[in-house]
Each structure stands twice: as C-alpha cells, then as structure tokens.
Amino acid sequence: MTLTDTDEPLSDDDRAVLDARIRDAQADAEAIAVETGIAADRVEAKLDRFEDAGVIDGYTARLDYGALGYDVTALFRVSVADESALDRLRDQSRVVALYAVTGGDDAVAIGKFEDTDALNAVATELLTDDAVRSLTVTVVRDVLREFEPTIPDDGPS
C-alpha cells in the first residue's frame, strides 16, 4: 500500500513531520513533536505510516563531497548504441547519480571527482567505449543546491 492508494492528500502535519525527518533523520518522535507542535504519539504514528507505505525508504548519511576532497562535479550527457555502456557507467564509483532520459541523449549522469585529471580519465574511458555514440561533459562551476530532499508543495496528493 502506498499513501496515494488511500486518496488522502498529505496534510500540513504530514508535511511538517516529513520535513523535520528530512532535516534530521536521527531525530526521535519527541524531538519532532517539539519542533512541529504535533503530539509525539501522532508523530510516531505518521512516521510508522510513512515507513509502512514506503514513503520513507530507509535512512542514509548525506555526504559533503567537497569535504571528502571531491572538488570537481561534472554532468555527463550520453547517447549509447547499447545498454552495456550504461551498465559500465552505473558501476563507475565516481558516478553519484544516473538517469535514463528522453530527448537526444539516453542518459544523464552526475559525477564527483578529486580533480580534472580524474574527470578526464572517466571521460576518456567513455569516449573510447564503442557502445558510446556521443558524450557531452559539463563541469559544474558552483553548486547552488544539491541532494537536498524536499517535498514539493504542488506535487501529487
């Protein structure tokens, strides 16, 4: 069952609890209750409901790639002759996101690199891959927002 199966839109309280959980995945129901003004038992019930419905699909650490020494972010737009190139790109440890897309390209990937030499090595590997038809690499000049989970205000209800 998902929340959308119930035809119930997310309430303001639902959004408040989810927003609080997004900001601090380690916060307990009591801390979220204090932050949101919603009773702790209601917070606990909402969190259980979100987890049971798969809305909250686990908890993970958010990394600061710059602090780890990965100062170069690049976007790859790839057109492929066959899916094997995407499999290799998916297995590339420096790729932090990979999306199949519509339009002229088959995929868009986001990569994190220590420096431009590491970026160039991956780009060269892709360019020399017979399964890659075309590759466009764009280096990110400045990160304005990245991997910040949010709940769209105008999303499905």
Contact map, one row per residue, 1 for C-alpha under 8 A:
1110100000000000000000000000000000000000000000000001100000000000000000000000000000000000000000000000000000000000000000000000000000000000000000000000000000000
1111110000000000000000000000000000000000000000000000111000000000000000000000000000000000000000000000000000000000000000000000000000000000000000000000000000000
1111111100000000000000000000000000000000000000000100101000000000000000000000000000000000000000000000000000000000000000000000000000000000000000000000000000000
0111111110000000000000000000000000000000000000000000000000000000000000000000000000000000000000000000000000000000000000000000000000000000000000000000000000001
1111111100000000000000000000000000000000000000000000000000000000000000000000000000000000000000000000000000000000000000000000000000000000000000000000000000000
0111111100000000000000000000000000000000000000000000000000000000000000000000000000000000000000000000000000000000000000000000000000000000000000000000000000000
0011111110000000000000000000000000000000000000000000000000000000000000000000000000000000000000000000000000000000000000000000000000000000000000000000000000001
0011111111000000000000000000000000000000000000000000000000000000000000000000000000000000000000000000000000000000000000000000000000000000000000000000000000001
0001001111100000000000000000000000000000000000000000000000000000000000000000000000000000000000000000000000000000000000000000000000000000000000000000000000011
0000000111111110000000000000000000000000000000000000000000000000000000000000000000000000000000000000000000000000000000000000000000000000000000000000000000001
0000000011111110000000000000000000000000000000000000000000000000000000000000000000000000000000000000000000000000000000000000000000000000000000000000000000000
0000000001111111000000000000000000000000000000000000000000000000000000000000000000000000000000000000000000000000000000000000000000000000000000000000000000000
0000000001111111100000000000000000010100000000000000000000000000000000000000000000000000000000000000000000000000000000000000000000000000000000000000000000000
0000000001111111110000000000000000000000000001000000000000000000000000000000000000000000000000000000000000000000000000000000000000000000000000000000000000000
0000000001111111111000000000000000000000000000000000000000000000000000000000000000000000000000000000000000000000000000000000000000000000000000000000001000000
0000000000011111111100000000000000010000000000000000000000000000000000000000000000000000000000000000000000000000000000000000000000000000000000000000000000000
0000000000001111111110000000000100010000001001100000000000000000000000000000000000000000000000000000000000000000000000000000000000000000000000000000000000000
0000000000000111111111000000000000000000000000100000000000000000000000000000000000000000000000000000000000000000000000000000000000000000000000000000001000000
0000000000000011111111100000000000000000000000000000000000000000000000000000000000000000000000000000000000000000000000000000000000000000000000000000011000000
0000000000000001111111110000000100110000000000000000000000000000000000000000000000000000000000000000000000000000000000000000000000000000000000000000000000000
0000000000000000111111111110000100000000000000000000000000000000000000000000000000000000000000000000000000000000000000000000000000000000000000000000000000000
0000000000000000011111111000000000000000000000000000000000000000000000000000000000000000000000000000000000000000000000000000000000000000000000000000110000000
0000000000000000001111111000000000000000000000000000000000000000000000000000000000000000000000000000000000000000000000000000000000000000000000000000000000000
0000000000000000000111111110000000000000000000000000000000000000000000000000000000000000000000000000000000000000000000000000000000000000000000000000000000000
0000000000000000000011111110000000000000000000000000000000110000000000000000000000000000000000000000000000000000000000000000000000000000000000000000000000000
0000000000000000000010011111000000000000000000000000000000000000000000000000000000000000000000000000000000000000000000000000000000000000000000000000000000000
0000000000000000000010011111111100000000000000000000000000000000000000000000000000000000000000000000000000000000000000000000000000000000000000000000000000000
0000000000000000000000000111111100000000000000000000000000000000000000000000000000000000000000000000000000000000000000000000000000000000000000000000000000000
0000000000000000000000000011111110000001101100000000000000000000000000000000000000000000000000000000000000000000000000000000000000000000000000000000000000000
0000000000000000000000000011111111000001001000000000000000000000000000000000000000000000000000000000000000000000000000000000000000000000000000000000000000000
0000000000000000000000000011111111100000000000000000000000000000000000000000000000000000000000000000000000000000000000000000000000000000000000000000000000000
0000000000000000100110000011111111110101001000000000000000000000000000000000000000000000000000000000000000000000000000000000000000000000000000000000000000000
0000000000000000000000000000111111111111001000000000000000000000000000000000000000000000000000000000000000000000000000000000000000000000000000000000000000000
0000000000000000000000000000011111111100000000000000000000000000000000000000000000000000000000000000000000000000000000000000000000000000000000000000000000000
0000000000000000000100000000001111111000000000000000000000000000000000000000000000000000000000000000000000000000000000000000000000000000000000000000000000000
0000000000001001100100000000000111111100000000000000000000000000000000000000000000000000000000000000000000000000000000000000000000000000000000000000000000000
0000000000000000000000000000000011111110000000000000000000000000000000000000000000000000000000000000000000000000000000000000000000000000000000000000000000000
0000000000001000000000000000000111011111011000000000000000000000000000000000000000000000000000000000000000000000000000000000000000000000000000000000000000000
0000000000000000000000000000000010001111111000000000000000000000000000000000000000000000000000000000000000000000000000000000000000000000000000000000000000000
0000000000000000000000000000110110000111111100000000000000000000000000000000000000000000000000000000000000000000000000000000000000000000000000000000000000000
0000000000000000000000000000100000000011111110000000000000000000000000000000000000000000000000000000000000000000000000000000000000000000000000000000000000000
0000000000000000000000000000000000000111111111000000000000000000000000000000000000000000000000000000000000000000000000000000000000000000000000000000000000000
0000000000000000100000000000110110000111111111100000000000000000000000000000000000000000000000000000000000000000000000000000000000000000000000000000000000000
0000000000000000000000000000100000000001111111110000000000000000000000000000000000000000000000000000000000000000000000000000000000000000000000000000000000000
0000000000000000000000000000000000000000111111111000000000000000000000000000000000000000000000000000000000000000000000000000000000000000000000000000000000000
0000000000000100100000000000000000000000011111111100000000000000000000000000000000000000000000000000000000000000000000000000000000000000000000000000000000000
0000000000000000110000000000000000000000001111111110000000000000000000000000000000000000000000000000000000000000000000000000000000000000000000000000000000000
0000000000000000000000000000000000000000000111111111000000000000000000000000000000000000000000000000000000000000000000000000000000000000000000000000000000000
0000000000000000000000000000000000000000000011111111100000000000000000000000000000000000000000000000000000000000000000000000000000000000000000000000000000000
0010000000000000000000000000000000000000000001111111111100000000000000000000000000000000000000000000000000000000000000000000000000000000000000000000000000000
0000000000000000000000000000000000000000000000111111111111000000000000000000000000000000000000000000000000000000000000000000000000000000000000000000000000000
1000000000000000000000000000000000000000000000011111111000000000000000000000000000000000000000000000000000000000000000000000000000000000000000000000000000000
1110000000000000000000000000000000000000000000001111111100000000000000000000000000000000000000000000000000000000000000000000000000000000000000000000000000000
0100000000000000000000000000000000000000000000000111111110000000000000000000000000000000000000000000000000000000000000000000000000000000000000000000000000000
0110000000000000000000000000000000000000000000000111111110000000000000000000000000000000000000000000000000000000000000000000000000000000000000000000000000000
0000000000000000000000000000000000000000000000000110111111100000000000000000000000000000000000000000000000000000000000000000000000000000000000000000000000000
0000000000000000000000000000000000000000000000000010011111100000000000000000000000000000000000000000000000000000000000000000000000000000000000000000000000000
0000000000000000000000000000000000000000000000000010000111110000000000000000000000000000000000000000000000000000000000000000000000000000000000000000000000000
0000000000000000000000001000000000000000000000000000000111111000000000000000000000000000000000000000000000000000000000000000000000000000000000000000000000000
0000000000000000000000001000000000000000000000000000000001111100000000000000000000000000000000000000000000000000000000000000000000000000000000000000000000000
0000000000000000000000000000000000000000000000000000000000111110000000000000000000000000000000000000000000000000000000000000000000000000000000000000000000000
0000000000000000000000000000000000000000000000000000000000011111000000000000000000000000000000000000000000000000000000000000000000000000000000000000000000000
0000000000000000000000000000000000000000000000000000000000001111100000000000000000000000000000000000000000000000000000000000000000000000000000000000000000000
0000000000000000000000000000000000000000000000000000000000000111111100000000000000000000000000000000000000000000000000000000000000000000000000000000000000000
0000000000000000000000000000000000000000000000000000000000000011111111100000000000000000000000000000000000000001000000000000000000000000000000000000000000000
0000000000000000000000000000000000000000000000000000000000000001111111100000000000000000000000000000000000000000000000000000000000000000000000000000000000000
0000000000000000000000000000000000000000000000000000000000000001111111000000000000000000000000000000000000000000000000000000000000000000000000000000000000000
0000000000000000000000000000000000000000000000000000000000000001111111000000000000000000000000000000000000000000000000000000000000000000000000000000000000000
0000000000000000000000000000000000000000000000000000000000000000111111100000000000000000000000000000000000000000010000000000000000000000000000000000000000000
0000000000000000000000000000000000000000000000000000000000000000111111111000000000000000000000000000000000000001111000000000000000000000000000000000000000000
0000000000000000000000000000000000000000000000000000000000000000110011111000000000000000000000000000000000000001111000000000000000000000000000000000000000000
0000000000000000000000000000000000000000000000000000000000000000000001111100000000000000000000000000000000000001111100100000000000000000001100000000000000000
0000000000000000000000000000000000000000000000000000000000000000000001111110000000000000000000000000000000000111100000000000000000000000001100000000000000000
0000000000000000000000000000000000000000000000000000000000000000000000011111000000000000000000000000000000000111100000100000000000000000111100000000000000000
0000000000000000000000000000000000000000000000000000000000000000000000001111100000000000000000000000000000011110000000000000000000000000111100000000000000000
0000000000000000000000000000000000000000000000000000000000000000000000000111110000000000000000000000000000111110000000000000000000000011110000000000000000000
0000000000000000000000000000000000000000000000000000000000000000000000000011111000000000000000000000000011111000000000000000000000000011100000000000000000000
0000000000000000000000000000000000000000000000000000000000000000000000000001111100000000000000000000000011110000000000000000000000011111000000000000000000000
0000000000000000000000000000000000000000000000000000000000000000000000000000111110000000000000000000000111100000000000000000000000011110000000000000000000000
0000000000000000000000000000000000000000000000000000000000000000000000000000011111101100000000000000000011000000000000000000000000111100000000000000000000000
0000000000000000000000000000000000000000000000000000000000000000000000000000001111100000000000000000000000000000000000000000000000111000000000000000000000000
0000000000000000000000000000000000000000000000000000000000000000000000000000000111111100000000000000000000000000000000000000000000110000000000000000000000000
0000000000000000000000000000000000000000000000000000000000000000000000000000000111111110000000000000000000000000000000000000000000100000000000000000000000000
0000000000000000000000000000000000000000000000000000000000000000000000000000000001111111000000000000000000000000000000000000000000100000000000000000000000000
0000000000000000000000000000000000000000000000000000000000000000000000000000000101111111100000000000000000000000000000000000010010110000000000000000000000000
0000000000000000000000000000000000000000000000000000000000000000000000000000000101111111110000000000000000100000000000000000000000000000000000000000000000000
0000000000000000000000000000000000000000000000000000000000000000000000000000000000111111111000000000000000000000000000000000000000000000000000000000000000000
0000000000000000000000000000000000000000000000000000000000000000000000000000000000011111111100000000000000000000000000000000000000000000000000000000000000000
0000000000000000000000000000000000000000000000000000000000000000000000000000000000001111111100100000000000000000000000000000000000000000000000000000000000000
0000000000000000000000000000000000000000000000000000000000000000000000000000000000000111111110100100000000000000000000000000000000000000000000000000000000000
0000000000000000000000000000000000000000000000000000000000000000000000000000000000000011111110100000000000000000000000000000000000000000000000000000000000000
0000000000000000000000000000000000000000000000000000000000000000000000000000000000000001111111100000000000000000000000000000000000000000000000000000000000000
0000000000000000000000000000000000000000000000000000000000000000000000000000000000000000011111110000000000000000000000000000000000000000000000000000000000000
0000000000000000000000000000000000000000000000000000000000000000000000000000000000000000000111110000000000000011100000000000000000000000000000000000000000000
0000000000000000000000000000000000000000000000000000000000000000000000000000000000000000111111111100000000001111000000000000000000000000000000000000000000000
0000000000000000000000000000000000000000000000000000000000000000000000000000000000000000000011111100000000001111000000000000000000000000000000000000000000000
0000000000000000000000000000000000000000000000000000000000000000000000000000000000000000000000111110000000001110000000000000000000000000000000000000000000000
0000000000000000000000000000000000000000000000000000000000000000000000000000000000000000010000111111000000111100000000000000000000000000000000000000000000000
0000000000000000000000000000000000000000000000000000000000000000000000000000000000000000000000001111100000111000000000000000000000000000000000000000000000000
0000000000000000000000000000000000000000000000000000000000000000000000000000000000000000000000000111110001110000000000000000000000000000000000000000000000000
0000000000000000000000000000000000000000000000000000000000000000000000000000000000000000000000000011111011110000000000000000000000000000000000000000000000000
0000000000000000000000000000000000000000000000000000000000000000000000000000000000000000000000000001111111000000000000000000000000000000000000000000000000000
0000000000000000000000000000000000000000000000000000000000000000000000000000000000000000000000000000111111000000000000000000000000000000000000000000000000000
0000000000000000000000000000000000000000000000000000000000000000000000000000001000000000000000000000011111000000000000000000000000000000000000000000000000000
0000000000000000000000000000000000000000000000000000000000000000000000000000111100000000000000000000111111110000000000000000000000000000000000000000000000000
0000000000000000000000000000000000000000000000000000000000000000000000000000111100000000000000000001111111110000000000000000000000000000000000000000000000000
0000000000000000000000000000000000000000000000000000000000000000000000000001111000000100000000000111100011111000000000000000000000000000000000000000000000000
0000000000000000000000000000000000000000000000000000000000000000000000000011110000000000000000000111100011111100000000000000000000000000000000000000000000000
0000000000000000000000000000000000000000000000000000000000000000000000000011100000000000000000111110000000111110000000000000000000000000000000000000000000000
0000000000000000000000000000000000000000000000000000000000000000000000001111000000000000000000111100000000011111000000000000000000000000000000000000000000000
0000000000000000000000000000000000000000000000000000000000000000000000001111000000000000000001111000000000001111100000000000000000000000000000000000000000000
0000000000000000000000000000000000000000000000000000000000000000100001111100000000000000000001110000000000000111110000000000000000000000000000000000000000000
0000000000000000000000000000000000000000000000000000000000000000000001111100000000000000000001000000000000000011111101100000000000000000000000000000000000000
0000000000000000000000000000000000000000000000000000000000000000000011110000000000000000000000000000000000000001111101100000000000000000000000000000000000000
0000000000000000000000000000000000000000000000000000000000000000000001110000000000000000000000000000000000000000111111100000000000000000000000000000000000000
0000000000000000000000000000000000000000000000000000000000000000000000010000000000000000000000000000000000000000111111110000000000000000000000000000000000000
0000000000000000000000000000000000000000000000000000000000000000000000000000000000000000000000000000000000000000001111111000000000000000000000000000000000000
0000000000000000000000000000000000000000000000000000000000000000000000000000000000000000000000000000000000000000111111111100000000000000000000000000000000000
0000000000000000000000000000000000000000000000000000000000000000000000010100000000000000000000000000000000000000111111111110000000000000000000000000000000000
0000000000000000000000000000000000000000000000000000000000000000000000000000000000000000000000000000000000000000000111111111000000000000000000000000000000000
0000000000000000000000000000000000000000000000000000000000000000000000000000000000000000000000000000000000000000000011111111100000000000000000000000000000000
0000000000000000000000000000000000000000000000000000000000000000000000000000000000000000000000000000000000000000000001111111110000000000000000000000000000000
0000000000000000000000000000000000000000000000000000000000000000000000000000000000000000000000000000000000000000000000111111111000000000100000000000000000000
0000000000000000000000000000000000000000000000000000000000000000000000000000000000000000000000000000000000000000000000011111111100000000000000000000000000000
0000000000000000000000000000000000000000000000000000000000000000000000000000000000000000000000000000000000000000000000001111111110000000000000000000000000000
0000000000000000000000000000000000000000000000000000000000000000000000000000000000001000000000000000000000000000000000000111111110010010000000000000000000000
0000000000000000000000000000000000000000000000000000000000000000000000000000000000000000000000000000000000000000000000000011111110010110000000000000000000000
0000000000000000000000000000000000000000000000000000000000000000000000000000000000000000000000000000000000000000000000000001111111010000000000000000000000000
0000000000000000000000000000000000000000000000000000000000000000000000000000000000001000000000000000000000000000000000000000111111110000000000000000000000000
0000000000000000000000000000000000000000000000000000000000000000000000000000000000000000000000000000000000000000000000000000000111111000000000000000000000000
0000000000000000000000000000000000000000000000000000000000000000000000000000000111111000000000000000000000000000000000000000000011111000000000000000000000000
0000000000000000000000000000000000000000000000000000000000000000000000000000011111001000000000000000000000000000000000000000011111111110000000000000000000000
0000000000000000000000000000000000000000000000000000000000000000000000000000011110000000000000000000000000000000000000000000000001111110000000000000000000000
0000000000000000000000000000000000000000000000000000000000000000000000000000011100000000000000000000000000000000000000000000001000011111000000000000000000000
0000000000000000000000000000000000000000000000000000000000000000000000000001111000000000000000000000000000000000000000000000011000011111100000000000000000000
0000000000000000000000000000000000000000000000000000000000000000000000000001110000000000000000000000000000000000000000000000000000000111110000000000000000000
0000000000000000000000000000000000000000000000000000000000000000000000000111100000000000000000000000000000000000000000000010000000000011111000000000000000000
0000000000000000000000000000000000000000000000000000000000000000000000000111000000000000000000000000000000000000000000000000000000000001111100000000000000000
0000000000000000000000000000000000000000000000000000000000000000000000011110000000000000000000000000000000000000000000000000000000000000111110000000000000000
0000000000000000000000000000000000000000000000000000000000000000000000011110000000000000000000000000000000000000000000000000000000000000011111100000000000000
0000000000000000000000000000000000000000000000000000000000000000000000000000000000000000000000000000000000000000000000000000000000000000001111100000000000000
0000000000000000000000000000000000000000000000000000000000000000000000000000000000000000000000000000000000000000000000000000000000000000000111110000000000000
0000000000000000000000000000000000000000000000000000000000000000000000000000000000000000000000000000000000000000000000000000000000000000000111111100000000000
0000000000000000000000000000000000000000000000000000000000000000000000000000000000000000000000000000000000000000000000000000000000000000000001111100000000000
0000000000000000000000000000000000000000000000000000000000000000000000000000000000000000000000000000000000000000000000000000000000000000000000111111000000000
0000000000000000000000000000000000000000000000000000000000000000000000000000000000000000000000000000000000000000000000000000000000000000000000111111000000000
0000000000000000000000000000000000000000000000000000000000000000000000000000000000000000000000000000000000000000000000000000000000000000000000001111100000000
0000000000000000000000000000000000000000000000000000000000000000000000000000000000000000000000000000000000000000000000000000000000000000000000001111110000000
0000000000000000000001000000000000000000000000000000000000000000000000000000000000000000000000000000000000000000000000000000000000000000000000000011111000000
0000000000000000001001000000000000000000000000000000000000000000000000000000000000000000000000000000000000000000000000000000000000000000000000000001111100000
0000000000000010011000000000000000000000000000000000000000000000000000000000000000000000000000000000000000000000000000000000000000000000000000000000111110100
0000000000000000000000000000000000000000000000000000000000000000000000000000000000000000000000000000000000000000000000000000000000000000000000000000011111100
0000000000000000000000000000000000000000000000000000000000000000000000000000000000000000000000000000000000000000000000000000000000000000000000000000001111100
0000000000000000000000000000000000000000000000000000000000000000000000000000000000000000000000000000000000000000000000000000000000000000000000000000000111110
0000000000000000000000000000000000000000000000000000000000000000000000000000000000000000000000000000000000000000000000000000000000000000000000000000001111111
0000000010000000000000000000000000000000000000000000000000000000000000000000000000000000000000000000000000000000000000000000000000000000000000000000000001111
0001001111000000000000000000000000000000000000000000000000000000000000000000000000000000000000000000000000000000000000000000000000000000000000000000000000111
